[in-house]
């Protein structure tokens, strides 16, 4: 089966699975997922599965990327903060939908590769990337209209620094839960009075961790 045929099959699967936002589907269609997966998994790039990318991290399954992006309700005026750049796939999808993406990754080696893919292979320029502790957010660029977190927060509340960096009326979409089997995507909306919480669907994400890995700090 050709790459185009596999991509069409994936898009049809996303539609059947609840992805109805045509802008999100259009962004998924325009971003070639095979650019972001290791060579040994190229034949599975358009399957609806997560795939390993190194450093104990994964590229999320396309359905999760699409549903989280849809839940974020992004428009082309928004400034979006992404916690967990990973392969760069989610950031690339977001870049097609918003004004600018600010993306943070604690693994510098993954971040460097993601930036190379986005800039040199896909010619995406409306993003800024930072190797840092994502749980602290990016206060110099706050407030953000939208925040998306691609690792599971173990606490009962989202990281306080990220909440502080949300604009009033802003939305955060984040996996929450202590154990993989208990994780759920939660959408928080910041109001004048605090946070509104809406639990969406179960997921499995790697944990959201503080700080940067010691070996990568030493090699920076």
TASUL-V312193 format. One record per residue. RES is the residue in one letter. OMEGA is omega in whole degrees, -180 to 180 (NA if undefined). Layout:
res: <RES;RES>
omega: <OMEGA;OMEGA>
This chain:
res: <X;X;X;X;X;X;X;X;X;X;X;X;X;X;X;X;X;X;X;X;X;X;X;X;X;X;X;X;X;X;X;X;X;X;X;X;X;X;X;X;X;X;X;X;X;X;X;X;X;X;X;X;X;X;X;X;X;X;X;X;X;X;X;X;X;X;X;X;X;X;X;X;X;X;X;X;X;X;X;X;X;X;X;X;X;X;X;X;X;X;X;X;X;X;X;X;X;X;X;X;X;X;X;X;X;X;X;X;X;X;X;X;X;X;X;X;X;X;X;X;X;X;X;X;X;X;X;X;X;X;X;X;X;X;X;X;X;X;X;X;X;X;X;X;X;X;X;X;X;X;X;X;X;X;X;X;X;X;X;X;X;X;X;X;X;X;X;X;X;X;X;X;X;X;X;X;X;X;X;X;X;X;X;X;X;X;X;X;X;X;X;X;X;X;X;X;X;X;X;X;X;X;X;X;X;X;X;X;X;X;X;X;X;X;X;X;X;X;X;X>
omega: <-178;178;180;-180;178;179;179;179;178;-180;177;178;179;178;-180;-175;172;177;-174;-178;-175;178;177;178;178;179;177;-179;-175;-179;-179;-176;-179;177;-170;-178;177;-174;-177;-180;-175;-179;-180;-173;-177;169;-178;-179;170;-179;180;179;-178;-180;180;-177;179;164;-174;177;-176;-179;179;177;-177;-178;178;178;178;-180;-179;179;-176;168;-170;174;-172;168;-172;173;175;176;-179;-178;-179;-179;-174;-176;180;179;-180;176;180;-178;177;-171;-173;180;180;176;170;-172;-176;177;-179;177;-176;-180;177;-179;-180;-180;179;179;180;179;-175;-176;-170;-177;-175;179;175;-174;-177;176;173;-174;-177;172;-174;175;-177;-179;177;-180;-177;-171;-179;-178;-179;5;178;176;-179;174;176;-179;-175;172;-171;176;-174;-179;178;178;178;-180;-175;-179;180;177;-180;-176;176;171;172;-173;-179;-178;171;175;-170;171;-179;175;-177;-178;-177;-176;-178;-177;174;170;180;176;177;174;-179;178;176;-175;-178;-177;168;-174;177;178;-173;-174;180;-180;172;180;169;-176;173;-174;177;173;176;180;-175;-177;-180;175;-179;-178;-176;NA>
